[in-house]
Amino acid sequence: MFNWFRNRRRKRILQEPWASAWDLILENNIGHCKGLSTTERDKLKKIIRIIVHEKHWEAHGGLELSDEIKVTIAGTAALMLLGVEDFYFEHVNTIIVYPHPIRRQTQGGLVVGKESRHAGEAWQNGQVVLSWQDVLSDSRNPFDGRNLVIHEFAHCLDGLDGEMGGSLAFGDAATTRRWHRVCETEFAALTRAAERRQKTLLDYYGATNQAEFFAVASETFFEKPRQLDEEHAELFELLVKYYRIDPTKWT
Ligand SMILES: [Zn+2]
């Protein structure tokens, strides 16, 4: 019954005309859009409309919520869903945006928060917190390997099994086992490289734990897919299987 109401509501959302001003937002703010095919762009717009309408959006810290904020965030998250059907981060209910990186202070002055970067957070309860300043600069630079929205929404995908621990479920058990093996090997290699301060394609932040490894690997997958394929072929291949898309076509 719930699905019936939801599908009916989504049909209504998609019948509303696409605001032409949103095209300009995609053009200006989402660098990846330039590489998408017409079919992918149409699907992206469908996903954006559903995410914009279905999530509860909040702006804090003096920031005024706007279509630009919503479409830029939804549009970047939508890139991650181009390979799947009828999934719109249903388990994410609230997106909270601040103008700048978040600073949480305890009474003792220690900075606390889920991410040591503080530009964003993703919580198992369905909340995603983002710094607009970082969202915008990352979305406008699609090939620098960093993307806050992709990072936080990768944590959300990781949390689909009830825990954000870097453990992904693939369609079959053999691929899931292969992911665990490849993830452990790559995570160990990144940890060693980070300890030695060796320059790597994957950001050192991925060596924090396996959840951060998946989030950082996802950023690299969408922003530097060719290099990831060349330097970490098995990891790249598994991410193609997981996201069901190949971003090398967009570059
Ligand atoms: Zn993270």
Residues whose N, C-alpha, C, O or C-beta is under 5 A from the ligand:
A	BS01	ZN	E115 E212 A215
